[in-house]
Amino acid sequence: MKDSLTKFEFTIFTMIDLRSDTVTKPSKAMLDAMMVAPVGDDVFHEDPSIIELETYGAQLFGKEAALYCPSGTMTNQIAIKVHTQPGDELLCDVNSHIYNYEGGGISFNSGVQAKLLNGHEGRLSAEMIEQNINAEFDWLTRTSLVCIENTVNRAGGSYYTSQQIEPITALCKNKNLKLHLDGARIFNALTETGESTLSVGKMVDSLSVCLSKGLGAPVGSLLIGNNDFIKKARKYRKVFGGGMRQAGFLAAAGLFALKNNVKRLHEDHQKAKTLELTLKSLPYVESVLPVYTNIVIFNLKKEMTGEKFEKILASHDIRISAFGKQTIRMVTHLDFTDAMLNQTIEILKKINQ
Ligand SMILES: *Cc1c(COP(=O)(O)O)cnc(C)c1O
């Protein structure tokens, strides 16, 4: 018994996990906030902690309402469902999460097809979107929705500035298209641009925000929009099986995360930059994508496959994710400490010497 406990503690305290910023565990302070959260049945709209989180999130982005959901996949999928009709087409970047990592939900849940655009570092432009809006012929699919992602997960955490989104907003208004923002890591983007949450809310019809990525909550995402949109979204949340009961314990973690963990995101970006610099100097690294926020994506030289690299790091208790045969992703987060950064760099430098 004692042995297994020691092993358990060892695993928790020495494993360096760079696979994703979803791997964080709630801090003591967050757990304390969760334990004292007032709760009720949220399907009856009676959970005070969820109502507080939704109100806080909506106000933060200058929108009328918000909806607490179990995951970012669900907030995105509900948004697509509300904004479209079966047989419609949405426009998104070829690297977008909604297309690549949501299990085909665009077609499965909404009967919608996606037209994939080749954005620059995952960012779409108004020109690109305009060229891909279908005309109103009987034989063409109706284009009804544009989805953008900020930051872009698969493009090294690149981000949009307001200046880049505003023309898209204007175009969507003009062409009567809805604009949804997958803002899973919107606070990482705002950390770099210095722009306000209110400015984001003004530019989009709906946005989804993950509380369980860099913000460190164990569970949950917020879908944010106007009253009419959220009323429909609540209905679909129930249909999708996401109506939870006394989930205020979890919402309290989300609220704690929004209030306490946004201001420290720059530390994750700094650490990612340091990793970028180290990787660039290593003999077995072919290239490193520019690092903009907390995501580091790099390619290995032929001699070092992703699988081999993953194994070597695992033998040093460092976990990373192979993103392709030669491509690796590392994501920094609030449980990745300075000491862990130093240890990681030391080990990276030791490999292949
Ligand atoms: C993580 C993520 C989501 C949501 O993922 P869940 O794991 O379902 O919470 C959505 N979009 C992007 C860009 C993401 O990185």
The ligand as an SDF file (V2000), in Angstrom:
LIG
                    3D

 15 15  0  0  0  0  0  0  0  0999 V2000
   -9.8210   22.1610  -27.2950 C   0  0  0  0  0  0  0  0  0  0  0  0
  -10.4660   22.8890  -28.3770 C   0  0  0  0  0  0  0  0  0  0  0  0
  -11.8540   22.8850  -28.5310 C   0  0  0  0  0  0  0  0  0  0  0  0
  -12.8010   22.1320  -27.6230 C   0  0  0  0  0  0  0  0  0  0  0  0
  -12.3680   20.9080  -27.2080 O   0  0  0  0  0  0  0  0  0  0  0  0
  -13.0160   20.0620  -26.0350 P   0  0  0  0  0  0  0  0  0  0  0  0
  -11.9340   19.0920  -25.7660 O   0  0  0  0  0  0  0  0  0  0  0  0
  -14.2390   19.4580  -26.5910 O   0  0  0  0  0  0  0  0  0  0  0  0
  -13.3120   20.9590  -24.8840 O   0  0  0  0  0  0  0  0  0  0  0  0
  -12.3810   23.6230  -29.5490 C   0  0  0  0  0  0  0  0  0  0  0  0
  -11.6040   24.3330  -30.3800 N   0  0  0  0  0  0  0  0  0  0  0  0
  -10.2660   24.3880  -30.2460 C   0  0  0  0  0  0  0  0  0  0  0  0
   -9.4640   25.2350  -31.1630 C   0  0  0  0  0  0  0  0  0  0  0  0
   -9.6470   23.6500  -29.2490 C   0  0  0  0  0  0  0  0  0  0  0  0
   -8.3110   23.6850  -29.1340 O   0  0  0  0  0  0  0  0  0  0  0  0
  1  2  1  0
  2  3  1  0
  2 14  2  0
  3  4  1  0
  3 10  2  0
  4  5  1  0
  5  6  1  0
  6  7  2  0
  6  8  1  0
  6  9  1  0
 10 11  1  0
 11 12  2  0
 12 13  1  0
 12 14  1  0
 14 15  1  0
M  END
$$$$
